[in-house]
Amino acid sequence: MKFQVQKSFDDKNAQTGTLYLVATPIGNLNDMTYRAVQTLKECDIIAAEDTRQTRKLLSHFEISPELLFSYHEHNKAASGPELIRYIIEGKNLALVSDAGMPAISDPGSDLVALAIEADIPVVTVPGANAALSALIASGLPTERFTFIGFLPREKKDMQKVLEAVGYSQGTLLFYESPHRVQKTLTVMLEIYGNRNVVLARELTKRHEEYVRGSIQECMDWLEEHPPLGEYCVIVDGMSKEEEETMQNEWWQNLKLGEHVAHYENEGLSRKDAMKKTASDRGLAKRDIYNALLKDEDE
């Protein structure tokens, strides 16, 4: 990314239009902010992930844009440059997703990158977000968290992502569809063990529901209550004890000499490498020395 300083509301931006990222409700229409409604009314063009869904929202708030443009994962390569051209010509454009913040688990981030490259100001009009709404009501730690969104469809690819993100103490945030949530929990159980998890669905709607418990308990619940609606899956992070155990186990498959050599390759003297190896394994330094001598004699 090139170096750039954006003054969002500087009059100098008048030579081009502005890209507005406008949050829409995740369920309850009353969550639409005054500023979001005003911005959509004032923008010349609205780009939407699903124009049919967005038309309902616009109709409810009596918003009639000059142009409602379709922008989604399958047409972004062609639509993105065209939308940028409109903004360069002076049109103000609002980007919305079907629900929540645009550019989160949708192709909006690609349009933002194109805008920045073209020196177009990008302004956020914040609002509802499903993942954060579920997190703060989950009962799981909120100090640190990682948003993953939707997992890959193939099990082996899903396993790689889960393994990569799961070995930290931060809470994990996922999105999942109703027909895949049970499969996803099964894979999580295999990789993470029976951690605490929260399933949140229909957020802000009449049938809003939180299911809190262990992964196995939530799987049992879904067996008796078939999944309905899109889910936010909030997973407890690795405990401090588990993390310390993982950090201490990296050398388990190394032979004693390989363990010492590892630290020597990091720049430690042989004496310090043996001392560090002894500390890892809970042995006395002389035990390491004697064992290495024995290996050399053999």
N, C-alpha and C positions, 0 to 999 in steps of 0.2 A: 504494500500500500504506500502510495506517495505521501509525503508530508503535506499537511493541509491544516489551516485554521479556519473554522466556520463560525461566522457571526450570524446566527440564525435569523435575527430580525433587523439586520442592517439594510438600509435603503439601497445599498449598492447591489443587493441581490435582485433588484427590479429588472435587470437586464435579462434574467431568465425567470421561469416559474420556480415553484418549490415543490418538492415531494413530501407530502404529509403521510405519516404512518398512523392511521386512525384505528384505535381499538373499538371493537364492537362487543355487544353483550355475549356472554357464553351461555345464556339461557333466558334470564329475566330481562325483558326490554327496559325495565326501569334502571338498569345499571348503565345505560347509555349516558354519557356525560353531556352537560350543556355545551362544553367546548367541542366535543366530537360532532354533535348535531350542527353547530354553527360552522365548523370547518367543512363538513360535507356540503352544506348549503352554499358556501362561498367558493368551493373548488369548481373548476371548469370541467374536470374529468374525474371519474371515479373508476379505479381498476379493482376488479373483484375476482376472487377465486371461483365463486359460483354466482353468476349474475342472477339466476333465478332466486337464490336465497337472499341476495343483497336487495333485489327489487322489493321484497316483502318488507325489509327493514326501512328502505327509503320511503316506501309508501306510508308506513306507519308514522314516520316523522315528517311527511309531506316535503320530501326532498326531490328535486328534479334536476339532475345534472345535465350539462350540455351533451355529455357522452358517457355512457356506461360501457366500460371496456373489459373484455374477458382476459384475465391473466392468471395462468395456472401452470403446474409442472409440465404439462404436455405441450404448451404453446409458448413458453417463456423465451425460447431462443429467438423466435420471430417477433413476439409481442414486446419484449423488453426494449429493444432498440427503437421501436416505433413510439413507445411511451416516452422514452427519453427525448426523442425528437420533438414531441409535443411540448415538453417542459422547456426545452431550449428555445422554442418559439415563443415562450412567454405564458404558457398555460400552467395553472396550478393543478396538481394532480394528487388525489387522495387514494392511498392504497388500503384496502380492507381485506380481511380474511373472512371465512364463514362465521367464525366466532373467536373472540379474544384478540390478542395482539398479532398484527401481521408480522411476517418474517420469523415467526416461531413455528417450526414444523410445517412451513410452506415456502414457496419459492421467492417470497418477498425479499429475502436477503440478497438474492441475485440482482434484483432491481435496485436495491440500495447501493450495491457495489458499482453498478453501471452509473448511477447518479453521482456518486462521489468522484468517479473517474472523469466525469464530464463537468466537475466543479458546480454541481447543482446542490443547493442546500437541502438537507434532509431533516425534517422536524417531526418529533414524536408527539402524538396526542394520546397520552396513556389512558389505560382503563383496565378492564377485567382480564385476568389470566387464569386459566383453569389449573395449571400445575401449582402455582403459588397459592391459589385459593385452597386447594386440597392440602397442601403442605401445612399451612398455618393452623388448620383445624384437625390435622392428623393425630396430634399427640406425640409425634416423633420429633427428634431434635431439629431445630431450625438454624442453629449457629453456622453450620456448613452444609451445603447440599450441591448435588450435581444434577443438571437437567439433561436427560438423554432423549426424551421424546419417544417416537416409535422405533421399535427394534426391527432388525432385518427379518424377513420371512423364513429363510432357511435356518434350520436348527443349528448347524455348525457355525453359521455367521452370527446367530444370536448368542451362542456360547462365547464366541470371541469377544463380543462387545461386553457381555456381562462379566466375564473374567477380567477385562481391562479396567472396568469402572468399579468393580465390587470390593477391591481391597483397600478401601479408605474408610475413615470413620464418618464421613459425611453421608447424609440421607440421600437416597437416589430417587429421582422423579421420572416416571415413564408415562407415556400415553399408550393405550391399547384398545383395540376394537372388541366388541362383545364375543365374536366368534373365535378370537385368538387368546383371550385372557387366561383361560384354563391351561392352554399349552404353555404359555409364557410362565405361569406360576410353577408348572411342573419342572421346567428347565431351571428356574431360579432355585427351586428346592434342591435340585441335583448339585448346583454350583455353590450356593450360599448356605445350605443347610436350612433349618427351620427358623429363619429370622422372623422378626415382627414385620408386618406389612399392613397397609391400609388401602382398601379399594374404595374409591370415591366415584360416584356416577351421578348423572343428571344434576350437576351442580347449579345452584340458584333456581332450579325448577321445582315444580310441585312435588315430584317424587325423588328429590335429593336423598342420597343414601350414602352412609359411610359404613364399611365393614372393617372392623379392626380386630387383629389377632395374629397368630402365627401364620406362616404360609400354608401349612397343612390345614389349619382350621378354616382359612378362607377358601381353600380348594374344596373342603367338605361342604361349606356353605353353598358354593356355586353348584355343586352336584344336586342339591335339593332346591336351589333357586336359580334357574337358568339365567345367564347373563343377559342384561338388557341395557342398551345405551352405551355410549363411549365411556371408557374408564380412565381415571388417573390412578396409577399404581405407585404408591409411596412406600419405599423399602428402607428399613433400618440399615444404617451403615455397619461396618465391621466394628466390633467392640475393641476397646484399647487392648484388652488381653489377647484377643485374636490377632490383632495387628502385630503385637510384640512377638507372638508365637511365629507368625509368618516371617517376620524379619529375621528371627533366629534360626529358621529352618532352611535358609538358602543353601547351606553348605552340607546338608544331610547326605547328598549323593556323592560328595567328594571324598576321595581317599585322603589320608592324613597329609601326605606329601603335596597333594594338589591344593589342599586347604592352605598350607603354608605358602606355596608358590603363588597363590592368588594374592596374598598380601604383599609378597615380594614384588609382584608385577605392579602393584599400586605404589611402589617406592619405599616400602618399609625395609629396614635391614633384616637379615635372617633372624637375628635375635628378637627383634620386635615382632616379626611375623609369627614366630613360634609363641611368643607371649600372647599375641592377639588370638591365635588359634586355640591356645589353652583356655583363654577366657571364654571363647565361643562354646567350647565343648565341656566346660566345667571341670577341666583337668589341671593338674599341676604342670608347670613349665617343664620340669625334669621328666615327666611322663612323656611329653611330646618329644623331647630330645632323645630319650632312650628308645622310643618307638621308631623314630627316624633312623637312628643308628642301626637298629635291628633290621630295618628294611634295606638299608645300604649293604649290610653284611650278607643278607640273603641274595 
